[in-house]
Amino acid sequence: MDKLPTWAWWTIAGGILLSPVIAFLLAVLVEIVIGCLVQGGLPAILILTVAVISGRLLMRKRWPRLPARNLLGDQA
C-alpha cells in the first residue's frame, strides 16, 4: 500500500478544484436565507443574530482536545 489508487488522486484533485465553487454557493445560500428573513419582516436584530450564528458555524475550527497533562491519576 505504498501508492494511492487513481480514484483517490482524482477525489483529492476534484475537492481542491471545486472547493471555491462550493464556498461561493454556500455564501449565496446564506444570502438567500437572510433575504428571505428580511422579506418576511423580521426585526433587524434577529436577522443579524442569524447571520452571526451561521457565520460562526461555517467558519469555526474544530480544535482537538488538549492532552491531560499535570493531572493525577484520579483527576483525569
Buried (B, 14 or more C-beta within 10 A) or exposed (E): EEEEEEEEEEEEEEEEEEEEEEEEEEEEEBEEBBEEBEEEEBEEEEBEEBBEEBEEEEEEEEEEEEEEEEEEEEEE
